[in-house]
Amino acid sequence: MLAAALAGCRKDRPRRYAMEGVVTYLDQPTERAYIAHGKIGDWVGPMTMPYAVRPHAEYQKLHVGDRLQATVVVASDSYYYITEVRVLTARPSPK
């Protein structure tokens, strides 16, 4: 019975996944970054999708074209965000 109760609690915890991708668009008003990425754990396959970026300071690091690593936090099917952003390669500089 205890094992069943603990298993139920785990469902409520946010899941965390490592991700790597490229920023394709930044939506300033919503602080969402559109990121083209590969498969993310057992959550989603390769695609481009928008991610809220938390906290604000993490969003400020980003530019279109940046290749990054981050942690995706999935609290529910409709609420997810990235955090712990690490820019691996900055956007190409204009010529």
Secondary structure, DSSP 4 states (H G I P E B T S, - for coil): -HHHHHHHHHHHSPEEEEEEEEEEEEETTTTEEEEEE--BTTTB-SEEEEEEESSHHHHHT--TT-EEEEEEEEEETTEEEEEEEEEEEPPPPP-
